[in-house]
Amino acid sequence: MSGTEASISAAESYKDLREWLSLVEKAGELRCVDGVEPDLEIGELASLVCHSRNNPAVLCDRLKGVEGGYRVLLNALGSRRRLSLSLRLPLPEDEVHFVRLWKEKVKTISLIPHVKVESSPVTKNRVMGKDIDIRRFPAPTWNLHDGGPYIGTGCCVITRSPEDGWVNVGTYRAMLHGPDALGFYAEPGRHGRLHREQWWKQGKPCPVAVVLGCDPLVFIVSSLNLPAGTCELDYAGGIKGEPVETIEEPMTGLPVPASAECVIAGESAEGDLLAEGPFGEWTGYYGSERSPQPVIRIKSILYRDEPIIFGRPPIKPPSSQAHTQGLLRSALLWNYLESAGLTGIKGVWLHEAGGGSLFSVISVRQKYPGHATQVGIVAAQCGVGIRNGRYVVVVDDDIDPADLEEVVWAICTRSDPERSAQVIRRSFSSPLDTGVLPNAVHSSRLVLDACKPYERIHSFPQAVKTDPERMARARKKWGFLVSPKE
Ligand SMILES: Cc1cc2nc3c(=O)[nH]c(=O)nc-3n(C[C@H](O)[C@H](O)[C@H](O)COP(=O)(O)O)c2cc1C
């Protein structure tokens, strides 16, 4: 495969993961490797390729001990080009440009109901009853201290409310408990968990379908925090501009994407618990102690020939996963700020090193005294993009919020802690918040105004900046003296 850069764009359409992979391969962004060990080595490979932005996707085949053709795809969405392809966006110039494009697109999305089709390659193979052995599929142990193999990391968990029929798709990790059982770890407030509780209240087990690998767009929406009552399949249709095709999963009757590579269907009954975790989480820590968690008893598996499973382990930040979350959520935060009536916002970026959630930078053109603080405080209290966000830095519009070094320069030269820092106490938290005491329900936020002080905005020392045209000329003439990165 050549590493040459070809372009893929919104104009390129695809119908499933395999067509998507062909486009990615054409663009030089796919590598294939054989013989990776699913026990830890695959986690090490994932750490390597997912450590920084814009590395290629890696398709692992012939994993040790796994039938050839049963593949795991790593780092699928680890570049803004692949993310743009999946979201049907034009190719962006840089991170903030992507955020701008996605932010505008989000405003136009209206739900398009999914449509049922009669056939899909995923129905080619079906196992049921005593023939079920999920261990045939690659189930990696990603980290040294994980509580077991996790087959579901980039999965889409589909449930239906028994009360009003609302179909939800969410990404919740799935640990392997044996040949026919999977963990079903959904944090409080997750919609799949809500559905599960509704079934249990009626004294019935919750039917559930876990999709391992499908159109990357469906995975993206599965991990977006959409409002309760929204069917993510219909939201994906809104992004595509045409309905997502689904088939009816025969055991549960749930709609599952026709693009699915593998669908595990089963039931989760109240009180049916097994020890689950710990698991290396997106914060860079083992997120939770081993604890009893609900189980899915598998009744049926559908799969394509040579299925491709999405491997999406959380990597210690910075990571391409955090980058993807940063790209997606920065747009939501930006829209939130504008919908709150705030103007002058020139860029928003949730940094990878903060897991795409905990450290946000917003650039503004200051219009009035207090403008920067106002933007920072509204952002710090916003649950849309940054549920347990910790630090919000506001910079002037000459600073690129996605360039951490420029941001640090602005902090160091334009702010003064005593004047510039505001602490918001008793804010909301999450169970994965390592910075507060175990089981604390509150955390605090720091808002840092790293803009030029408004009262000195016109007399502030002039920044030493090189003229871009002259600099381009110098680079052309003298560039051989520095490493390519510089
Ligand atoms: C790769 C990945 C793994 C995730 N794993 C979990 C998980 O194990 N449990 C959980 O509650 N949320 C997890 N999340 C977050 C949820 O998927 C996300 O909040 C999603 O919006 C939940 O859908 P819901 O709002 O329909 O419940 C994960 C997100 C990603 C991107």
The ligand as an ORCA input file, in Angstrom:
! r2SCAN-3c Opt
* xyz 0 1
  C     -14.944      4.284     23.136
  C     -15.970      4.677     24.147
  C     -16.247      3.834     25.203
  C     -17.220      4.160     26.135
  N     -17.479      3.295     27.149
  C     -18.463      3.563     28.030
  C     -18.810      2.614     29.040
  O     -18.201      1.568     29.189
  N     -19.853      2.909     29.856
  C     -20.529      4.089     29.760
  O     -21.468      4.302     30.520
  N     -20.207      5.021     28.831
  C     -19.207      4.781     27.953
  N     -18.883      5.693     26.981
  C     -19.621      6.953     26.896
  C     -20.958      6.755     26.216
  O     -20.841      5.959     25.084
  C     -21.563      8.078     25.772
  O     -21.761      8.877     26.911
  C     -22.849      7.899     25.013
  O     -23.376      9.158     24.708
  C     -23.860      7.118     25.804
  O     -25.036      6.977     25.057
  P     -26.440      7.287     25.723
  O     -26.423      8.763     26.021
  O     -27.412      6.946     24.648
  O     -26.531      6.443     26.927
  C     -17.915      5.386     26.036
  C     -17.628      6.247     24.975
  C     -16.667      5.906     24.035
  C     -16.367      6.856     22.910
*
